[in-house]
Amino acid sequence: MRTGVAVLAAIAPLILGACGAPAATSSDQAPTPSAAPETRAPSMTAAPPAELQLGQSFGLVYDPALERTILVNGAIEGGPTRPTELWTWDGAVFERLDGDGPPAREFAAIARDPERDVIVVTGGERSSTAGPATTVEWDGMAWTEHPEVGPGPGSRGGTSLAYDAASDALLLFGGAVDFDLQPDTWTWDGVTWTQVATSGPPPRFTSLMAAEADGDVILQGGHWVAGNDGGFYDDTWRWDGASWSDVTPADGPGPRVNAPGVWHPGLDGILMVGGGTGQDDPFSAETWLWRDDTWTDITGPVEPSPRNAHALAYDEAREVVVLVGGIAEPGGSQVLDVWEFDGDTWREALPAP
């Protein structure tokens, strides 16, 4: 039987393009979880951007306590194991927040739970080996590992994760366990994984998933694979706290994979940027807005270069969307640059090396 690692390895050139350069090695052992302190006072160490080597997949979240965007770095496919790194971005420089987390993962789902004020990393693979069936959380000071107890989503990779206000929990959809893409939906409340649906969108990898202001969660696009065949979805689905519904409009961005999205309060909608458009097609540089059940192309005269497998977050303090990294072409590698969007115009905040 093919494993989930084999499936992801087989389609990685399609959904990501390539891997980055190897990073320094570290122990495979995660640090012993410690109790969360009452106050958050993390220290940050300034470091040259050259020391930040993007993993094949990674995530961005905004931390209102720090008033900075946090980059949760991932593993490098086929490279030596390294710890999960946390880096902050303040609009000008990256600083290392934590460099000694649990072993980094590829294709993990990453999101922030605003109610519990934690960053959650779950699923994924670990340096082309089977991923752990654990969920890890960063509370602002330390990492805590939650081994899966009882039924749960397992070590599947390529899942989507977003906060679901209706359940006060994180919502997870899709991904793959061993050879099979999964059609189920789960919630994580910090203690227990609960399966909340077994039907809805067709199963897929690496979809956009983001919450609207009213708490509903939107899922867009993604990659499907069956045997040696595969393709990209162009559909849009809504989770209303109880079930999924297909809300695909007549016109939209078309097929997308690894096109991240984030809620933009100033535009009152979900911003989606770039992504893959087809196995043999170039990557997109377009900016789209989901609002009032409609996708609108708001691409302007200045935009980030075409890319795939980047990450987005909304910086509440500076009122900008932050875009980090991406793969410029199939067969390419992650390039570290930063773009910011103020709701009207993109600007290049950190040029690529």
C-alpha positions as CSV (number, residue, x, y, z in Angstrom):
1,M,0.0,0.0,0.0
2,R,1.3,3.5,-0.8
3,T,1.6,5.7,2.2
4,G,0.4,9.3,2.5
5,V,4.1,10.3,2.2
6,A,4.3,8.6,-1.2
7,V,1.2,10.3,-2.4
8,L,2.4,13.7,-1.3
9,A,5.8,13.1,-2.8
10,A,4.3,12.1,-6.1
11,I,2.2,15.2,-6.4
12,A,4.5,17.7,-4.7
13,P,5.9,18.9,-8.0
14,L,2.4,19.7,-9.1
15,I,1.1,21.5,-6.1
16,L,4.3,23.1,-4.8
17,G,6.9,23.1,-7.6
18,A,10.0,22.1,-5.7
19,C,11.7,22.2,-2.3
20,G,14.1,24.6,-0.8
21,A,17.7,24.2,0.3
22,P,18.6,22.0,3.2
23,A,18.7,23.6,6.6
24,A,20.8,22.7,9.7
25,T,20.1,19.4,11.4
26,S,18.5,19.0,14.8
27,S,17.2,16.3,17.1
28,D,14.0,14.5,16.1
29,Q,12.8,14.7,19.7
30,A,10.2,17.4,20.5
31,P,10.9,19.3,23.8
32,T,9.0,18.2,26.9
33,P,5.8,20.2,27.1
34,S,5.7,22.8,29.9
35,A,2.9,24.5,31.6
36,A,1.9,27.8,30.1
37,P,2.9,30.8,32.2
38,E,0.4,33.4,33.3
39,T,2.0,36.2,31.3
40,R,3.5,36.3,27.8
41,A,6.9,38.0,27.5
42,P,8.7,36.2,24.6
43,S,12.1,37.5,23.6
44,M,13.0,38.0,20.0
45,T,16.5,37.7,18.5
46,A,17.3,39.8,15.4
47,A,19.0,37.8,12.7
48,P,20.0,38.4,9.1
49,P,17.2,37.4,6.7
50,A,19.7,34.9,5.1
51,E,19.3,32.8,8.2
52,L,15.6,32.4,7.5
53,Q,15.3,29.5,5.0
54,L,11.7,28.9,4.1
55,G,10.5,25.3,4.2
56,Q,8.6,23.7,1.4
57,S,5.3,24.7,3.1
58,F,4.8,27.1,6.0
59,G,2.2,29.4,7.5
60,L,1.5,33.0,8.6
61,V,-0.6,34.2,11.5
62,Y,-1.1,37.5,13.2
63,D,-0.4,37.8,16.9
64,P,-2.3,40.8,18.5
65,A,-0.2,40.6,21.7
66,L,3.0,41.0,19.8
67,E,1.4,43.2,17.1
68,R,3.4,41.3,14.6
69,T,2.9,38.6,11.9
70,I,4.4,35.3,12.9
71,L,5.9,32.9,10.3
72,V,5.6,29.2,11.3
73,N,8.3,27.6,9.3
74,G,8.0,24.1,7.8
75,A,10.3,21.2,6.9
76,I,12.3,21.0,3.7
77,E,11.2,18.0,1.7
78,G,14.0,15.4,1.6
79,G,16.2,17.5,3.8
80,P,17.6,16.9,7.3
81,T,15.1,17.2,10.2
82,R,15.1,20.6,11.8
83,P,13.0,22.2,14.6
84,T,9.9,24.3,13.9
85,E,11.0,27.9,13.8
86,L,8.9,31.0,14.6
87,W,9.9,34.3,13.0
88,T,8.2,37.7,13.4
89,W,7.8,40.3,10.7
90,D,7.2,44.0,11.8
91,G,7.0,45.5,8.3
92,A,10.7,45.9,7.9
93,V,12.7,43.0,9.3
94,F,12.4,39.4,10.4
95,E,13.3,38.4,13.9
96,R,13.6,34.9,15.3
97,L,11.0,34.4,18.1
98,D,11.7,30.7,18.7
99,G,14.1,28.3,17.0
100,D,13.7,25.2,19.1
101,G,10.2,23.9,18.5
102,P,9.0,20.4,17.7
103,P,10.4,18.8,14.5
104,A,9.2,20.8,11.5
105,R,6.6,19.2,9.2
106,E,5.7,19.5,5.5
107,F,2.1,20.0,4.3
108,A,1.0,20.7,7.9
109,A,-2.2,22.7,8.6
110,I,-1.4,25.9,10.5
111,A,-3.8,28.4,12.1
112,R,-4.3,30.6,15.2
113,D,-7.2,30.0,17.6
114,P,-8.2,33.6,18.7
115,E,-10.3,32.4,21.7
116,R,-7.5,30.4,23.3
117,D,-4.7,32.6,21.9
118,V,-2.6,29.8,20.6
119,I,-1.0,28.9,17.2
120,V,-1.9,25.3,16.2
121,V,0.1,23.0,13.9
122,T,-1.4,19.6,13.0
123,G,-0.9,16.8,10.5
124,G,1.7,17.0,7.8
125,E,4.8,14.9,7.1
126,R,8.3,15.1,8.5
127,S,11.2,15.2,6.2
128,S,9.6,12.6,3.8
129,T,8.8,10.2,6.6
130,A,5.5,9.4,8.2
131,G,4.1,12.4,10.1
132,P,3.1,12.3,13.7
133,A,-0.5,11.8,14.8
134,T,-0.1,14.8,17.2
135,T,-1.2,18.4,17.4
136,V,1.2,21.0,18.7
137,E,0.4,24.4,20.1
138,W,2.4,27.6,20.8
139,D,0.9,29.7,23.6
140,G,3.3,32.6,23.2
141,M,6.0,31.2,25.5
142,A,6.2,27.4,24.9
143,W,5.2,24.5,22.7
144,T,2.8,21.9,24.0
145,E,2.3,18.5,22.2
146,H,-1.1,16.8,22.3
147,P,-0.9,13.1,21.3
148,E,-4.0,12.0,19.6
149,V,-6.3,10.1,22.0
150,G,-9.2,8.2,20.4
151,P,-10.5,8.9,17.0
152,G,-9.1,11.9,15.2
153,P,-7.9,13.0,11.7
154,G,-4.5,11.3,12.2
155,S,-1.3,12.2,10.5
156,R,-2.9,13.3,7.2
157,G,-1.1,15.9,5.1
158,G,-2.4,18.8,2.9
159,T,-5.4,19.6,5.1
160,S,-7.0,23.0,5.5
161,L,-7.6,24.7,8.9
162,A,-9.5,27.8,10.0
163,Y,-11.2,29.1,13.0
164,D,-15.0,28.3,13.3
165,A,-16.8,30.7,15.5
166,A,-19.9,28.6,15.7
167,S,-18.0,25.9,17.6
168,D,-15.3,28.1,19.2
169,A,-12.8,25.6,17.7
170,L,-10.6,25.2,14.7
171,L,-12.2,23.5,11.7
172,L,-10.1,21.0,9.6
173,F,-11.1,19.6,6.2
174,G,-9.6,17.1,3.8
175,G,-6.1,15.9,3.3
176,A,-4.9,12.4,2.9
177,V,-4.4,9.4,5.2
178,D,-2.2,6.8,3.6
179,F,-3.3,6.6,-0.1
180,D,-6.8,8.0,0.4
181,L,-8.0,11.6,0.2
182,Q,-10.5,12.2,3.0
183,P,-13.9,13.9,2.7
184,D,-14.4,14.5,6.4
185,T,-14.5,17.6,8.6
186,W,-13.2,17.9,12.2
187,T,-13.0,20.4,15.0
188,W,-10.2,20.9,17.5
189,D,-11.0,22.6,20.8
190,G,-7.6,22.3,22.4
191,V,-8.4,18.9,24.0
192,T,-10.4,16.8,21.6
193,W,-10.7,16.2,17.9
194,T,-14.4,15.8,17.0
195,Q,-15.7,14.6,13.6
196,V,-18.5,17.0,12.6
197,A,-19.2,15.9,9.0
198,T,-18.4,13.1,6.6
199,S,-19.9,14.7,3.5
200,G,-19.5,18.1,1.8
201,P,-16.8,19.2,-0.7
202,P,-15.0,16.5,-2.7
203,P,-11.8,15.5,-0.9
204,R,-8.7,17.5,-1.8
205,F,-5.3,18.8,-0.8
206,T,-4.1,22.4,-0.1
207,S,-7.3,24.4,-0.4
208,L,-7.9,28.0,0.7
209,M,-9.9,28.0,3.9
210,A,-10.7,31.3,5.7
211,A,-13.4,32.6,8.0
212,E,-15.8,35.4,7.1
213,A,-16.8,38.2,9.5
214,D,-20.0,36.4,10.4
215,G,-18.1,33.2,11.4
216,D,-18.9,31.1,8.4
217,V,-15.8,29.4,6.8
218,I,-15.1,29.5,3.1
219,L,-13.2,26.8,1.2
220,Q,-11.9,27.4,-2.3
221,G,-10.1,25.2,-4.8
222,G,-7.5,22.6,-4.1
223,H,-5.9,19.6,-5.7
224,W,-7.4,16.1,-6.2
225,V,-5.5,13.0,-7.1
226,A,-6.7,9.5,-8.1
227,G,-4.0,7.0,-8.9
228,N,-1.7,8.6,-11.5
229,D,-4.3,11.2,-12.4
230,G,-5.0,14.6,-10.7
231,G,-6.3,18.1,-11.2
232,F,-7.4,21.3,-9.7
233,Y,-10.8,22.4,-8.4
234,D,-12.4,25.7,-9.1
235,D,-15.4,25.4,-6.6
236,T,-16.3,27.4,-3.5
237,W,-17.9,26.0,-0.4
238,R,-19.3,27.4,2.8
239,W,-19.4,25.9,6.3
240,D,-22.2,27.5,8.4
241,G,-21.3,25.8,11.7
242,A,-23.3,22.6,10.9
243,S,-22.9,21.6,7.3
244,W,-21.2,22.5,4.0
245,S,-23.0,24.0,1.0
246,D,-21.8,24.6,-2.5
247,V,-21.8,28.4,-3.2
248,T,-19.7,28.4,-6.4
249,P,-20.7,31.5,-8.4
250,A,-21.1,31.6,-12.2
251,D,-17.8,33.5,-12.6
252,G,-14.7,33.2,-10.5
253,P,-10.9,32.8,-10.5
254,G,-11.0,29.3,-12.0
255,P,-8.9,26.4,-10.8
256,R,-6.6,27.2,-8.0
257,V,-4.3,25.3,-5.7
258,N,-2.0,26.6,-3.0
259,A,-3.6,30.0,-3.3
260,P,-3.9,31.2,0.3
261,G,-6.7,33.5,1.5
262,V,-7.3,35.8,4.5
263,W,-10.1,38.0,5.8
264,H,-9.6,41.7,5.0
265,P,-11.8,43.8,7.3
266,G,-11.3,47.0,5.3
267,L,-12.6,45.3,2.1
268,D,-15.2,43.2,4.1
269,G,-14.1,40.1,2.2
270,I,-11.6,37.3,1.8
271,L,-8.5,38.1,-0.2
272,M,-7.0,35.3,-2.4
273,V,-3.7,35.8,-4.1
274,G,-1.8,33.8,-6.8
275,G,-1.7,30.1,-6.8
276,G,-1.4,27.3,-9.3
277,T,-4.0,27.4,-12.1
278,G,-3.4,24.0,-13.8
279,Q,-0.8,21.3,-14.1
280,D,0.6,22.7,-17.3
281,D,-0.3,26.3,-16.8
282,P,1.7,29.2,-15.2
283,F,1.2,30.3,-11.7
284,S,-1.2,33.3,-11.1
285,A,-0.3,36.8,-10.0
286,E,-4.0,37.8,-9.6
287,T,-5.7,39.2,-6.5
288,W,-9.3,38.2,-6.0
289,L,-11.9,39.2,-3.4
290,W,-14.7,37.0,-2.1
291,R,-17.5,39.3,-0.9
292,D,-21.3,38.9,-0.9
293,D,-21.0,35.4,-2.4
294,T,-19.1,36.8,-5.4
295,W,-15.5,36.5,-6.6
296,T,-14.1,39.8,-8.0
297,D,-10.8,40.3,-9.7
298,I,-9.2,43.3,-8.0
299,T,-5.7,42.9,-9.5
300,G,-4.1,46.3,-9.9
301,P,-1.2,47.7,-11.9
302,V,1.3,46.6,-9.2
303,E,1.1,43.1,-7.8
304,P,3.4,40.3,-6.5
305,S,5.0,38.2,-9.2
306,P,3.3,34.9,-10.1
307,R,3.7,32.3,-7.4
308,N,2.5,29.2,-5.7
309,A,2.7,27.9,-2.1
310,H,3.1,31.3,-0.4
311,A,1.4,32.4,2.8
312,L,-0.8,35.3,3.9
313,A,-1.8,37.1,7.1
314,Y,-3.6,40.3,8.0
315,D,-1.6,42.6,10.2
316,E,-4.3,44.3,12.4
317,A,-2.0,47.0,13.8
318,R,-0.7,48.2,10.5
319,E,-3.9,47.3,8.5
320,V,-2.1,45.5,5.7
321,V,-2.1,42.0,4.3
322,V,1.4,40.4,4.5
323,L,2.5,38.0,1.8
324,V,5.6,35.9,2.3
325,G,7.5,33.6,-0.1
326,G,6.3,31.4,-2.9
327,I,7.5,29.3,-5.7
328,A,7.8,31.1,-9.0
329,E,7.5,28.2,-11.5
330,P,7.1,24.4,-11.5
331,G,10.4,22.9,-10.6
332,G,11.5,26.1,-8.8
333,S,12.2,26.6,-5.1
334,Q,10.9,28.8,-2.3
335,V,12.0,32.4,-2.7
336,L,12.0,34.7,0.4
337,D,10.4,38.0,-0.3
338,V,7.6,40.0,1.3
339,W,4.8,42.0,-0.2
340,E,2.1,44.1,1.6
341,F,-1.3,45.1,0.5
342,D,-3.1,48.1,2.1
343,G,-6.5,47.4,0.5
344,D,-5.7,49.3,-2.6
345,T,-2.1,48.8,-3.6
346,W,0.6,46.2,-3.3
347,R,4.2,47.2,-2.3
348,E,7.3,45.2,-2.2
349,A,8.5,45.3,1.5
350,L,11.4,42.9,1.2
351,P,12.9,42.1,-2.2
352,A,13.9,38.6,-3.0
353,P,17.7,37.9,-2.7
